[in-house]
Amino acid sequence: MIDKDHSYCAQKISLQSLPPTNKEIELILEMHNQERFDVNAIDMQKMYWNVDLAEIAQRYSDHCNFDHDKSNQRQAPRLPFPTGQNLAMGYPTWDSAIQGWADEKQYFVYGSHVQHGIVGHYTQMVKNTAVLIGCGLAICPKSKVDPNHNWSHYVCNYVTGQLGDYKPYTPADSSELNNKRLYDCHGLICLYGGTIDLNLCQCQCQSYTSGKQCENLDCSSLQDDCQFGTDQSLCTLYSNIPIECPKFCGLCNRYDAMKKYYNSLEISTSNGIETIRNISVFIQIIIVLLYFS
């Protein structure tokens, strides 16, 4: 469910908005995908740009709050997933900010419970299911973050996010190392509990969904109640419950609302920048979804 205090609607405080240029987007993707390729994983996917995530990241960057918002405050309407986030401040360029995140790999030991704050930026970069990314940058005024200088605020949002991920991918054994690669399914992500076949780049959908990305939802045969209880807060506490109880958790109402505003519910991806949709329409979608949450 989307939080009523969604970051897309956050107050703009920045002195200057600096959305990534085409070249910067290519750089962001290249640096992330290089890190993803370098790990010894058997299920690592190539990462792609998503304009919805980028719009929300830019809005949060402009808000100049150097602290993470909540996952459902940064969730894009068409991406009902836990949404991850990396932040950086003070770096002069995108490549230096991303390199700062990547440098945490020196402290990462696969399967070890290293303190998340030490390696969390890096593990988000190499999360196997984090196939979509969108970023924003703003110049923020002097504040308690930096009382002496204006400061740069970098924000990248990811789908999917991570939960203290000390095992962000499945490691390759010695016999598989020669075959390790980035699976390139062009950012394909399977909605509503669908699973992806990486060899075929196809989604295997739940019985109540259909479409290339399982994006079409049919709630006609679903029950109103949920076998896990009557407390709807469970829908935000446990990621499996909205999938198993979509009607109870409001996914069906959310789906009906989105159909009114999007020509297609398929997730768009890109290797570069996409045309930004009319901002007022996007805000209207957020408001409608909040009404049904």
C-alpha positions as CSV (number, residue, x, y, z in Angstrom):
1,M,0.0,0.0,0.0
2,I,1.2,3.5,-0.7
3,D,1.8,5.8,2.3
4,K,-0.4,8.9,2.6
5,D,2.9,10.9,3.0
6,H,4.2,9.8,-0.4
7,S,7.6,11.3,-1.2
8,Y,6.4,12.4,-4.7
9,C,4.3,15.0,-2.9
10,A,7.1,16.1,-0.6
11,Q,7.8,19.9,-0.4
12,K,10.6,21.1,-2.6
13,I,13.4,22.7,-0.6
14,S,16.3,22.4,-3.0
15,L,18.0,25.4,-4.7
16,Q,18.4,23.5,-8.0
17,S,17.0,20.3,-9.5
18,L,19.5,18.3,-11.5
19,P,17.8,15.2,-13.0
20,P,20.4,12.9,-14.6
21,T,21.2,13.6,-18.2
22,N,21.2,10.9,-20.9
23,K,25.0,10.4,-20.4
24,E,24.6,10.3,-16.6
25,I,21.8,7.7,-16.9
26,E,24.1,5.5,-19.1
27,L,26.9,6.0,-16.5
28,I,24.6,5.0,-13.6
29,L,23.5,1.9,-15.4
30,E,27.0,1.0,-16.6
31,M,28.5,1.2,-13.1
32,H,25.7,-0.8,-11.5
33,N,25.8,-3.5,-14.1
34,Q,29.6,-3.8,-13.9
35,E,29.3,-4.4,-10.2
36,R,26.5,-6.9,-10.8
37,F,28.6,-8.7,-13.5
38,D,31.7,-8.9,-11.2
39,V,30.0,-11.0,-8.5
40,N,30.1,-14.7,-8.7
41,A,26.3,-15.2,-9.1
42,I,24.2,-17.6,-11.1
43,D,21.0,-15.5,-11.0
44,M,22.1,-11.9,-11.6
45,Q,20.0,-9.8,-13.9
46,K,20.9,-6.7,-15.9
47,M,19.6,-3.5,-14.5
48,Y,17.5,-1.0,-16.5
49,W,16.2,2.5,-16.0
50,N,12.6,3.2,-14.9
51,V,11.1,6.6,-15.3
52,D,8.5,6.2,-12.5
53,L,11.3,5.4,-9.9
54,A,13.3,8.3,-11.3
55,E,10.4,10.8,-10.9
56,I,9.9,9.8,-7.3
57,A,13.7,9.8,-6.5
58,Q,14.0,13.3,-8.0
59,R,11.1,14.6,-5.8
60,Y,12.7,13.2,-2.7
61,S,16.1,14.6,-3.6
62,D,14.5,18.0,-4.0
63,H,13.1,17.6,-0.5
64,C,16.6,17.7,0.9
65,N,16.1,15.3,3.8
66,F,19.3,13.2,4.1
67,D,17.5,10.2,5.7
68,H,15.6,7.3,4.1
69,D,11.9,7.7,3.6
70,K,9.8,4.5,4.1
71,S,9.6,1.9,1.4
72,N,5.9,2.5,0.7
73,Q,6.5,6.3,0.6
74,R,8.8,5.8,-2.5
75,Q,6.7,3.0,-4.1
76,A,5.7,3.7,-7.7
77,P,2.0,3.0,-8.5
78,R,2.7,0.3,-11.1
79,L,5.4,-1.3,-9.0
80,P,3.8,-2.8,-5.9
81,F,7.1,-4.1,-4.5
82,P,9.3,-3.3,-1.6
83,T,11.4,-0.4,-3.0
84,G,15.0,0.0,-2.0
85,Q,17.0,3.2,-1.8
86,N,20.6,4.5,-1.8
87,L,21.5,8.0,-0.7
88,A,24.7,10.0,-0.9
89,M,25.7,13.6,-0.2
90,G,28.5,16.0,-1.0
91,Y,30.0,14.1,-4.0
92,P,30.9,16.2,-7.0
93,T,29.7,13.7,-9.7
94,W,27.5,10.7,-10.2
95,D,30.4,8.4,-10.8
96,S,32.1,9.4,-7.5
97,A,28.8,8.9,-5.5
98,I,28.2,5.5,-7.0
99,Q,31.8,4.5,-6.5
100,G,31.4,5.4,-2.8
101,W,28.6,2.8,-2.6
102,A,30.5,0.2,-4.6
103,D,33.6,0.6,-2.4
104,E,31.7,-1.0,0.5
105,K,32.3,-4.4,-1.2
106,Q,35.6,-4.5,0.7
107,Y,33.7,-5.1,3.9
108,F,31.1,-7.6,2.4
109,V,31.4,-11.3,3.2
110,Y,28.7,-13.4,1.5
111,G,26.4,-14.9,4.2
112,S,27.9,-12.9,7.0
113,H,25.8,-10.6,9.2
114,V,28.0,-7.5,8.7
115,Q,26.2,-4.4,10.0
116,H,23.9,-3.3,7.3
117,G,25.0,0.3,7.4
118,I,28.5,-0.7,6.4
119,V,27.6,-2.7,3.2
120,G,24.0,-1.9,2.5
121,H,24.6,0.5,-0.4
122,Y,26.7,-2.2,-2.1
123,T,24.3,-5.1,-1.4
124,Q,21.5,-3.0,-2.9
125,M,23.6,-2.5,-6.1
126,V,24.1,-6.3,-6.4
127,K,20.7,-7.5,-5.3
128,N,19.8,-10.1,-7.9
129,T,16.2,-9.0,-8.3
130,A,16.9,-5.3,-8.3
131,V,16.4,-4.9,-12.1
132,L,14.9,-1.4,-12.1
133,I,16.5,1.8,-11.0
134,G,15.7,5.5,-11.1
135,C,17.7,8.4,-9.6
136,G,17.6,12.1,-8.9
137,L,20.0,14.8,-7.8
138,A,19.4,18.2,-6.2
139,I,21.6,21.0,-4.7
140,C,20.3,21.7,-1.2
141,P,20.8,24.8,1.0
142,K,22.8,25.0,4.1
143,S,21.2,23.1,6.9
144,K,22.0,20.9,9.9
145,V,23.2,18.3,7.3
146,D,26.0,20.8,6.3
147,P,25.7,24.2,8.1
148,N,28.5,25.8,6.1
149,H,27.9,24.8,2.5
150,N,25.2,24.1,0.0
151,W,25.2,20.3,-0.6
152,S,24.4,17.8,-3.3
153,H,21.8,15.2,-2.5
154,Y,21.9,12.0,-4.6
155,V,18.9,9.5,-4.5
156,C,18.5,6.2,-6.3
157,N,15.4,4.0,-5.8
158,Y,15.4,0.3,-6.7
159,V,12.9,-2.4,-7.4
160,T,13.2,-4.7,-5.8
161,G,14.6,-3.5,-2.5
162,Q,16.4,-5.5,0.1
163,L,15.8,-6.5,3.7
164,G,19.2,-6.6,5.5
165,D,20.5,-8.6,2.6
166,Y,23.6,-10.6,3.6
167,K,22.7,-13.0,0.7
168,P,21.8,-10.7,-2.2
169,Y,22.2,-13.4,-4.9
170,T,22.8,-17.1,-5.3
171,P,26.5,-17.8,-5.5
172,A,28.0,-19.8,-8.3
173,D,30.0,-22.9,-7.4
174,S,33.4,-23.7,-9.1
175,S,31.8,-25.6,-11.9
176,E,29.5,-22.7,-12.8
177,L,32.0,-19.8,-12.8
178,N,32.8,-20.0,-16.5
179,N,29.1,-19.6,-17.3
180,K,28.3,-16.7,-15.0
181,R,26.7,-13.8,-16.8
182,L,24.1,-11.1,-16.5
183,Y,20.7,-12.4,-17.6
184,D,19.3,-9.7,-19.9
185,C,15.5,-9.9,-19.7
186,H,15.2,-6.1,-20.5
187,G,14.1,-5.3,-17.0
188,L,11.3,-7.8,-17.0
189,I,9.7,-8.0,-13.6
190,C,6.8,-10.2,-12.7
191,L,3.9,-8.6,-10.8
192,Y,1.6,-10.0,-8.1
193,G,3.7,-12.9,-7.0
194,G,4.8,-14.1,-10.5
195,T,8.2,-15.7,-10.9
196,I,10.6,-15.2,-13.7
197,D,12.3,-18.0,-15.8
198,L,15.7,-16.3,-16.5
199,N,16.5,-18.7,-19.3
200,L,13.3,-17.9,-21.2
201,C,12.8,-14.4,-19.9
202,Q,9.1,-15.3,-19.2
203,C,6.9,-14.8,-16.2
204,Q,5.0,-17.6,-14.6
205,C,1.9,-16.0,-13.2
206,Q,-0.5,-16.6,-10.3
207,S,-3.8,-18.1,-11.3
208,Y,-5.6,-14.8,-10.9
209,T,-3.2,-12.8,-13.1
210,S,-2.2,-12.8,-16.8
211,G,-0.1,-10.8,-19.3
212,K,3.6,-10.7,-20.2
213,Q,4.4,-9.3,-16.7
214,C,1.4,-10.8,-14.9
215,E,0.1,-7.2,-15.0
216,N,-3.6,-8.1,-15.6
217,L,-5.5,-8.8,-12.4
218,D,-8.8,-10.8,-12.3
219,C,-10.3,-10.6,-8.8
220,S,-13.7,-12.0,-9.7
221,S,-13.0,-15.4,-8.1
222,L,-11.1,-14.2,-5.1
223,Q,-12.3,-14.1,-1.5
224,D,-12.8,-10.8,0.4
225,D,-11.3,-12.2,3.6
226,C,-7.8,-13.5,4.3
227,Q,-6.7,-16.8,5.9
228,F,-4.0,-14.9,7.9
229,G,-6.4,-12.8,9.9
230,T,-8.5,-9.7,9.9
231,D,-5.9,-7.1,10.7
232,Q,-5.1,-5.2,7.4
233,S,-1.8,-3.9,8.9
234,L,-0.5,-7.4,8.0
235,C,-0.6,-6.4,4.4
236,T,2.3,-3.9,4.9
237,L,4.2,-6.0,7.5
238,Y,4.6,-9.2,5.4
239,S,5.4,-9.2,1.7
240,N,3.6,-12.5,1.0
241,I,0.2,-11.5,2.3
242,P,-0.8,-9.0,-0.4
243,I,0.0,-11.8,-3.0
244,E,-2.0,-14.4,-1.2
245,C,-4.8,-12.1,-0.2
246,P,-4.9,-9.4,-3.0
247,K,-8.6,-8.5,-2.5
248,F,-8.3,-8.2,1.3
249,C,-5.1,-6.0,0.9
250,G,-6.6,-3.6,-1.6
251,L,-4.7,-4.7,-4.7
252,C,-7.8,-5.2,-6.7
253,N,-9.1,-1.7,-6.0
254,R,-5.7,-0.3,-6.7
255,Y,-5.6,-2.2,-10.0
256,D,-9.0,-0.8,-11.1
257,A,-7.9,2.7,-10.3
258,M,-4.7,2.4,-12.2
259,K,-6.5,1.2,-15.3
260,K,-8.2,4.5,-15.6
261,Y,-5.0,6.5,-15.8
262,Y,-2.5,4.3,-17.7
263,N,-2.8,3.1,-21.2
264,S,-0.8,0.0,-20.3
265,L,0.1,-1.5,-17.0
266,E,3.3,-3.0,-18.4
267,I,6.4,-1.7,-16.7
268,S,8.5,0.5,-19.0
269,T,12.3,0.3,-18.9
270,S,15.1,2.1,-20.8
271,N,18.8,2.3,-21.3
272,G,18.4,6.0,-21.4
273,I,16.0,8.8,-20.5
274,E,12.3,8.6,-21.2
275,T,9.8,11.3,-21.8
276,I,8.3,12.4,-18.4
277,R,4.6,12.1,-18.3
278,N,2.4,15.1,-17.3
279,I,3.2,15.7,-13.6
280,S,-0.4,16.6,-12.6
281,V,-1.6,13.3,-14.0
282,F,0.9,11.4,-11.9
283,I,0.0,13.2,-8.7
284,Q,-3.7,12.5,-9.5
285,I,-2.9,8.8,-9.8
286,I,-1.1,8.9,-6.4
287,I,-4.2,10.6,-4.8
288,V,-6.6,8.0,-6.3
289,L,-4.5,5.1,-5.1
290,L,-4.3,6.7,-1.6
291,Y,-8.1,6.8,-1.6
292,F,-8.3,3.1,-2.3
293,S,-5.4,2.0,0.1
